[in-house]
C-alpha cells in the first residue's frame, strides 16, 4: 500500500510517501516557513537526490498542494494518509480512522495541546480536500503511553482534577520511543532518550511504556531547546506575581525563552553550544552540563522503575548526532554497568549501532517515525 505520511507543525509540512509492502521511501518533501514570503521547499526522490527552492506558500492548503506536486507520480495511487497527531487524550490508545466523530474528538482535545493539535488538524483539513479518494488515519504521540499505571500518570492534586478535568501525565514522542524500543527487542527493558529541540526519556518494559518524563504537556521533564523542563510550581506563581505578567507571557517564557536558549543566552541549537563551549563560553558549558545532568538523573530514576535495564537508547537530532552529549549523559553510570566506548561513540553519527564497552548495551538508533506511522495506518485500515 502507498501511504502518504504527514507531520504538520505551526509553519511547516513534513511529508513522505512510503510503500508499505517493502517499506521503501518513494519520496520526501518538506515545506518550511509557511505564510512567509520566502517559504522553502526541499524534496528528495527515491534515489535520495535533493532539490531545494523558494516559493510563496500562503497557507496549509497551498503548502500541501505544492508538496503533492513535488512528490509527483500518480497521486491517485495513494490509498491512505497517515497523520501525526500529538494529543489523543485518554480516548485513543491506537491509530484511528479520521471519521467526523474522531476529528471532532481531536478538536475537543485542542485545549490539551494548543501548540500542536490545531496544526495537525490543518494538515488533515487540507489533505482531505485535496485527496478525497484516500482514507485518513490519525496516529497519536500519546497512545504509546496509555500503558502508564496510575502511580505514574497521576499528579498529587485533588482527585477530581483528574476525573473531571483529565489533568494527568500523558507523555509524548510516543512514536519515537516505540520505534527505537522495538528495534532493541520486544522482550527487553529499555530506557529510551529522545533528544532534540524537544526531549524526553521513557521507561519501556517488554514493549510497554511504564513511565515517561513529559507530562500533562511537553513542557515537563528534561531541559529542552527553549522549554524549561521540570520546575517548582511556585516559580510559576512568582513569575505571575511580577508586574505586567500574564498567564500568556509566563507560558511564552517557559516554552519559548527558557531551556538551552535561556540558560546559555546564545542559542537553542546544541551544535552551536558545543562549538561555543569549545571556544571557551562558560554559559554554553553550563547549559550543556544542566542538559546532560537531567538526562543522567532520569536514566537513574527509570533504572529504579524498571529494576534494571537491558539497554539504553539515544535518538532524536541531538541523540543521534552529538557524541559529546551521549558521553556526558552516561558519565557516572558506571555502577550500573554503563560505559561508553569513546571511539565507537565518535563514529556513530546519524547511523544505528552500539557505543558501549560495559556490560549494558548503549544504542544509537535514528528514529523512523514516518515508517511507524505508515505501518500503523495500514494496520488500522486492515482492522476495519
N, C-alpha and C positions, 0 to 999 in steps of 0.2 A: 504494500500500500504506500502511495506517495502522501506524505504528511507535511504540511507547512506548519512550522513551529514559530509562534510569535511571542516576543517578550517586549512589551511596550512600557516605556518609562515616561517621565514628565515631558521630555523633549526628544525622545529617541525611539526608534523602532529597530529591534534586532530580529532577523528572520533567517530561517534555514528551511530548505526543502530536503527531506530525507526519504529514502526508500527503505521501508522497514524490513523488507524481505532479506536484504543483505546489510542493512544498517549503514548504507552509504550516504554521505552528504553530497547532494547533487549541486547545490549552490547555496551561497550565503550572501545576504545583503544587510547592511546596517545603514540607517539614516540617523544623523545627529543634528542637533540644533534646529529642530522643527519649530517653525514660527519666526526664526531669524532670517535676515536677508541672504545669509550665506550658509545655508544648510549643506551638509556634506554627505554624499552617498558613496559607500565603499562596497564593492562586490567581489566575490570570489567564485570562480567556476569550479567544475568537478575536478579539474587538474590543479586547483589551487592558485590559478593566475588571478592577480588583483587588478582591479580598475578603480579609480577614485576621481570624483568630480564634484564641483559645487553646483548647486541649483537652488531654486526658491521653492520651499515647501511651507505652505501656509497653515496646514492643519493635518490631522492624522489621516484623513481620507486621502488627501493629496500625497502624503508620505507613503501610505500603503500602496497606492496606485503606482507611484514611482518605483517602489521596491518590487512589486509584482512584475512590472515592465522590465526591470533589471534582471530578475530571475530568468525571464524568457522561457522558452519551452512551451509545452501545451499545458497551460494552467487549468484547463478543463479536466486534466487527468488527476488533479489534486482532489482527493475524495474527503480529506479531513484536515481540519486546522486545530492544532493544539495550542491553547493559550496559557501562558504562565499567569496565574492569579495569585497574588501574595497571600491574601487572607481568606480562609474558608470558615473561620469561626469554629464552633463545635458541630456545625451542620454537615461538613464534608470531610469524611475520613479517607476518601479516594477521589479519583478523577470523576467528573460528571458531565454528561451531555448538556450543552447550554440551551436548555428549553427556556421558554419565557419564565417559568417558575424559578428555575435555577438562577437565571440572570437577575430576577427581582430579589432573590435572597442575597446575591453578591452585592447588589446595590444597597440593600439594607445593612451590609457589613462595612460600608464605606466609613462609618464613624470609628471603626476599629483600626482602619488603615487608610486614613485620608490622604497620605502621601503616595499611596501605591494603587489601591483598587480602582480609583477613578480612571487612571491612565491605562490599566489593564483592560477596563471596560471600553475605553475609547477605541482600543485596538479591535475589540470584538465588534463594536457597532460598525466600524469602517469595513472590516473584512466580511461581515455578514451581508453588507450591502453590495460589496464588490464580488463576492464569491458565494452567491446563494445556492450553488449546486453542492457545496461542501457541508459536511457535518462538523459542528464546532464543539470542542471539548475543553473544559476548564481543568487545569492541573494545578493544585494548590501547594504553596510553600509550607503551609501549616499542617497538611494532612499527615505527614510522616510523624509528627509529634502527638498524634491522637493517642498513642500508647503510653504517654506520660501518666504515672499514677497520681492520685490526688495529693499525696505527700510532696510531689514535685511541682505540680501546677498550681496549688492553692497559695495565695498570699495570706499573711496574718491579719486580715481585715475581718470585720463582721461578716458572717457567712452570707448574709443577704446580698452583699455586693457581688458575690459570685452567682447565686441562684437568680437574682433579679437582673443584674447588670452585666453578667458574664465577664467580670473582671477576674482574670486568671493569667497564668503563663500559657502562651500559645506556641512560642518558638517559631523560627523562620529558617531560611536556607535549607528547607527540608529536602528538596530535590538533590541538592549538592551533597548533603550528609548521607542521604540514602544511596546515591550512586557510588560514592567512594567507599562506604562501608561494605556495599555489595561486592566491590572489587577485591576487598580483603578476604571476604568469606562470610556466608550466611550463619555459620556456627561460631563466629568469633565475638569476643568482647572488644570493642574498638572505641577509641577516643578520636573523634574527627574534628579537625581545626580548619574551618573555612575562614581564611584571612584575606580580606580585600578592603576596599573602602568601607564596606560593611563587614563585620567579623563576628563569628560565633563559634562556640565549641559545643559538641554534642556527645553524650554517652550512649553508645549503641550496644545493646545486649542481644546477641543472636538475631540481628536484623530489626530489633525494636528500639526506638528512641525511648530512653528512660529518664533523661534529663537533658536540658539544653540551656545555654546562657542567655539567649534573648528571651524576653518575657511577654508582657501584655502588648508591647510594641517592640520594634527592632532597636529601641534606644538602650535597653538594659544589657548588662553583661560586660564584654570586653571593651577596652578603649578602641575607637574606630577612627576613620579618616577625619570626620567632623562631628561625630557623636561622642558624648562623654562616657557612655557606659555606666557601670554601677556608681551610684552617688547616694549619699544620705538624703532621704526625702526632705529633711529640714533645710538642706541647702536650697531647695526649690522655694520653700517658704521664705527664706532670707532673700532670695533673688526677687521674689514677688513684692517684698516689702520695700524694695528700692524705689525711689521717687521716679514716677513715669513708667514703671514696669507694668506689663500686662501679661496675661497668660500667653498671648501670641508671641510677644517679644522674648519671653523666657523659653518657650518652645523653640523658637528660632535659634537662640543661644545654645541650647542643649543639643539640638540636632545638626546645626549648620556652622557653628562657630567654635566648637569645642574639639575634643579628641586630639589627634596628632596636630591638626592645624592650630588649635587653641593653645596647646602646651608649647609647641615649637615657635609659634609666631611666624613661621616660614612657609609651610606647605602641608597639605594632607597627603601628598604623594610620597610613599616610602622610598622610592628611588632617589628623589631629591633630598630627603632627610639623611639617607645613608651617605650620599655624596657630601652633604654639608657637615655631617659628623666627621668624615674623613678629613675635611678641611679645617676642623677644629671648633665647630659650633657646639657649645655646651648645651644650648636649648634643644638642638636636634638630638644630641646624645641623650638628654633627659627624656624626651618624648619617646624615643625608641626603647629606652630602659623601662619606662612605665608600660608601654605596649607589650613587651615580651614578658615582663613580670606578671601581668594579668593573665597572659596565656598559660604560663607555668602554674600559676595558682589554680586556674580552672582544671588543668590537667591533673593536678594533685587531688583536687576535690572529686573529680569524676573517677579517679583511680579508687577512691574510697567508696563511691557509689556503686561501682562495678565489682568491688572486691578484687581488684587486679584487672589488668588489661592484656589482651593478646597482641595489640598493635596500636600505634599512634599514626594518624594520617594528617598530612598537611595538603591543603588545596586552596583554590582561590588565587587571585592575582599575586598577592604577596606570598602566600603559602607555597605556590608553585615556583616562584622566581627569586625570592630573597633568601639566599643561603644563610646569610648572617642572622636573619630573624629566626630561622628554624634552629640554628645552633644555640642562640641565646635563650630561646624559649625552652629548650631542653636542658640547658646547663643547670646543674643542681638536682637533676632527677636520677642521678646515678644509683641512688639507693633503691630505686625501682627496677634497675637493670636497663635504664635508658642511657645509651651512649652514642654519640654521633661520630661517624667516620668523616673526618674533615674533607678528604679528597673526594669521596663519593658525594658528599653534600654539595661541594662546589660544582661538581659535574652535573648534578641533577637539576637542571633549569628547564622548566616547562615540559618535562617528559616524565613518564612513570618509572618508578624504581625505588629501591630501598637505600637508606643513607645511614644505617646503624652499624655499630661494631659491638654493641652489647647484646644481651640475650633477648631483649624486646624489640621486635621489628618496628622501624620507623619508616613510613612510606611517604613519598611524594606522588600524588595522583591528580592529574588535571581533571577537573570535574566536567563531565559531558552532560549538562543538564538538558540540552536540547534532545539528545538521544533518549534520555529517560522520559521526557515529555512526549516524544513521538511514540515510544513503547506504551506509555500509559494511555495515550489517545487511542491507539489500535486496540489495546485490551478492553478499554471502556466500550468501544463500539462493538467489539466481538461479543460482549456480555449482554448486549441489549436484546 
